[in-house]
Amino acid sequence: MTTDQKQPGVGMTVDGHVCVISLDNTAKKNAITPELMDQLSKHLTTFENDDSLWAAIVDPAGEHTTAGLDRVRRAMSRYLLNAEFSAAWLRHCAAAAEGSAG
């Protein structure tokens, strides 16, 4: 038996001079992942750059406004970033050592 879970996302609709930015990550009490932060930022930039829009309303789905940042996802992305940096640094050191040995 499979359970279809809705993908988290941020959407934007416009009604006249008002835009409604909807946050939907109800499975995690609307916790904001890096991907959701990027989507939210893009929609807020769209609102800011459109002079015909006078107001923006952030409309969270479900019963929770937000649980804040999704710390598990944030910690994992920080770990991956550090791992990529470490690998690049090791490659750099290896190349430098090869250059000085010749």
C-alpha positions as CSV (number, residue, x, y, z in Angstrom):
1,M,0.0,0.0,0.0
2,T,1.5,3.4,-1.0
3,T,0.6,6.7,0.5
4,D,0.6,9.7,-1.8
5,Q,2.0,12.6,0.1
6,K,1.6,16.1,-1.3
7,Q,4.9,17.7,-2.3
8,P,5.7,20.8,-0.1
9,G,5.5,24.1,-2.0
10,V,4.9,27.8,-2.1
11,G,2.4,29.2,-4.6
12,M,1.2,32.6,-5.6
13,T,-2.2,33.8,-6.9
14,V,-3.2,37.3,-7.8
15,D,-6.7,38.8,-7.2
16,G,-6.8,42.4,-8.4
17,H,-4.1,44.3,-6.5
18,V,-3.6,41.6,-3.9
19,C,-1.3,38.6,-4.2
20,V,-1.8,35.6,-1.9
21,I,1.4,33.6,-1.3
22,S,0.5,30.1,0.0
23,L,2.9,28.0,2.1
24,D,2.0,24.3,2.1
25,N,4.2,21.8,4.0
26,T,1.5,20.5,6.4
27,A,3.2,17.2,6.9
28,K,5.9,19.1,8.9
29,K,3.6,21.9,10.3
30,N,4.7,24.2,7.5
31,A,8.4,24.0,8.5
32,I,10.4,25.9,5.9
33,T,13.1,23.9,4.0
34,P,15.8,25.6,1.9
35,E,13.7,24.8,-1.2
36,L,10.6,26.4,0.3
37,M,12.7,29.5,1.4
38,D,13.9,29.8,-2.2
39,Q,10.3,29.6,-3.6
40,L,9.0,32.1,-1.0
41,S,11.8,34.5,-1.8
42,K,11.0,34.3,-5.5
43,H,7.3,35.0,-4.9
44,L,8.1,37.9,-2.6
45,T,10.5,39.4,-5.2
46,T,7.7,39.0,-7.8
47,F,5.4,40.9,-5.5
48,E,8.0,43.6,-4.8
49,N,8.7,44.2,-8.5
50,D,5.1,44.4,-9.6
51,D,3.8,48.0,-9.0
52,S,0.2,46.9,-9.7
53,L,0.3,44.7,-6.5
54,W,-0.5,46.7,-3.4
55,A,-0.6,44.0,-0.7
56,A,0.7,40.5,-0.1
57,I,-0.9,37.9,2.2
58,V,1.0,34.9,3.3
59,D,-1.5,32.1,3.7
60,P,-0.2,28.9,5.4
61,A,-2.0,25.7,4.7
62,G,-3.4,23.6,7.6
63,E,-3.7,24.7,11.2
64,H,-0.1,25.7,11.8
65,T,1.4,29.0,10.6
66,T,5.0,27.5,10.6
67,A,7.1,25.4,12.8
68,G,10.1,27.5,11.7
69,L,13.1,26.1,9.8
70,D,13.2,22.4,9.0
71,R,16.3,21.7,11.1
72,V,16.9,18.2,9.8
73,R,17.0,19.4,6.2
74,R,19.1,22.4,7.2
75,A,21.6,20.2,9.1
76,M,21.8,17.8,6.2
77,S,22.5,20.5,3.6
78,R,25.2,22.0,5.9
79,Y,26.8,18.5,6.2
80,L,26.8,18.0,2.5
81,L,28.2,21.5,1.9
82,N,31.0,20.7,4.4
83,A,31.7,17.3,2.8
84,E,31.9,18.9,-0.7
85,F,34.3,21.6,0.7
86,S,36.4,18.9,2.4
87,A,36.7,16.9,-0.8
88,A,37.7,19.9,-2.8
89,W,40.2,20.9,-0.2
90,L,41.7,17.4,-0.3
91,R,41.9,17.4,-4.1
92,H,43.7,20.8,-3.9
93,C,46.2,19.5,-1.3
94,A,46.9,16.4,-3.4
95,A,47.5,18.4,-6.5
96,A,49.8,20.8,-4.6
97,A,51.7,17.8,-3.2
98,E,52.1,16.3,-6.6
99,G,53.4,19.6,-8.0
100,S,56.0,20.0,-5.3
101,A,57.2,16.4,-5.6
102,G,58.1,16.8,-9.3
